[in-house]
Amino acid sequence: MSFEEDIWFEETTPFTPAPELEQPEPELEETLSKKSGRKKKAIWEHFESIGPYKSGHTGAKCLYCLKTYKNAKPTDLEDHIANQCPKVTADIKTTYLRI
């Protein structure tokens, strides 16, 4: 077999992966689908995540008064609940006043 025959063989033979390589293992699939990064702070229990906006940052909407933030920072959200939200309950407000 000459060098030219080898090239012809490679170009015309379709690649088919081995059956055991077609589907990822369940443990590997679970690992790949999980998000990495920081765990969300407890303040997010009081906000709905909206977006994402620029650079993957998410916004937030208050579940009580419906105020929205385009770039939601946890400290701003805590301040909103503690000092600005007119509809939040007193016990929740007190929790974030202590932080």
C-alpha positions as CSV (number, residue, x, y, z in Angstrom):
1,M,0.0,0.0,0.0
2,S,1.4,3.4,-1.0
3,F,1.3,6.7,0.9
4,E,-1.4,8.0,-1.5
5,E,-3.6,4.9,-0.8
6,D,-3.4,5.6,2.9
7,I,-4.6,9.2,2.5
8,W,-7.5,8.1,0.3
9,F,-8.6,5.6,2.9
10,E,-8.6,8.2,5.7
11,E,-10.6,10.7,3.6
12,T,-13.4,8.3,2.6
13,T,-13.9,6.3,5.8
14,P,-16.5,7.8,8.0
15,F,-15.7,8.0,11.7
16,T,-18.1,6.3,14.0
17,P,-17.5,6.5,17.8
18,A,-17.5,3.3,19.8
19,P,-21.0,2.7,21.4
20,E,-19.7,3.0,24.9
21,L,-18.4,6.5,24.2
22,E,-21.6,7.9,22.8
23,Q,-23.4,8.5,26.1
24,P,-21.6,10.0,29.1
25,E,-21.7,8.2,32.4
26,P,-24.6,9.4,34.7
27,E,-22.1,10.6,37.4
28,L,-20.2,12.6,34.8
29,E,-23.3,14.1,33.3
30,E,-24.5,15.2,36.8
31,T,-21.1,16.8,37.5
32,L,-21.1,18.7,34.2
33,S,-24.7,20.0,34.6
34,K,-24.1,21.5,38.1
35,K,-23.3,25.2,38.3
36,S,-20.0,26.2,39.7
37,G,-19.4,29.4,41.7
38,R,-20.5,30.8,44.9
39,K,-23.6,29.7,46.7
40,K,-26.4,32.4,46.8
41,K,-26.8,34.3,50.0
42,A,-30.0,34.0,52.1
43,I,-31.2,37.4,50.9
44,W,-32.1,35.8,47.6
45,E,-35.1,34.1,49.3
46,H,-36.8,37.5,49.2
47,F,-36.1,38.3,45.6
48,E,-36.8,36.7,42.2
49,S,-33.7,36.4,39.9
50,I,-34.2,38.2,36.6
51,G,-31.9,38.6,33.6
52,P,-29.0,37.8,33.0
53,Y,-27.9,41.3,31.9
54,K,-24.4,42.3,31.0
55,S,-21.5,39.9,31.7
56,G,-23.8,37.3,33.1
57,H,-24.9,39.4,36.1
58,T,-28.5,38.8,37.1
59,G,-31.0,41.3,38.2
60,A,-33.5,40.9,41.1
61,K,-37.1,41.7,41.8
62,C,-38.4,42.2,45.4
63,L,-41.1,39.6,46.2
64,Y,-42.9,42.1,48.4
65,C,-42.9,45.5,46.7
66,L,-41.8,44.4,43.2
67,K,-38.9,46.9,42.9
68,T,-36.3,45.7,40.4
69,Y,-32.5,45.9,40.3
70,K,-30.6,45.4,37.1
71,N,-27.3,44.5,38.7
72,A,-28.3,42.9,42.0
73,K,-25.6,43.0,44.7
74,P,-26.5,41.2,47.9
75,T,-25.6,44.3,50.0
76,D,-28.0,46.4,48.0
77,L,-30.7,43.8,48.4
78,E,-30.1,43.6,52.1
79,D,-30.3,47.3,52.4
80,H,-33.6,47.4,50.5
81,I,-35.2,44.8,52.8
82,A,-33.9,46.4,56.0
83,N,-34.5,50.1,55.1
84,Q,-36.5,50.7,52.0
85,C,-39.2,48.0,51.3
86,P,-42.6,49.3,52.5
87,K,-44.2,45.9,52.3
88,V,-41.8,43.5,54.1
89,T,-42.8,42.1,57.4
90,A,-41.3,43.4,60.6
91,D,-39.5,40.1,61.6
92,I,-37.7,39.9,58.2
93,K,-36.8,43.6,58.3
94,T,-35.4,43.1,61.8
95,T,-33.2,40.2,60.6
96,Y,-31.6,42.3,58.0
97,L,-31.2,45.4,60.2
98,R,-28.9,43.2,62.4
99,I,-26.6,42.4,59.6
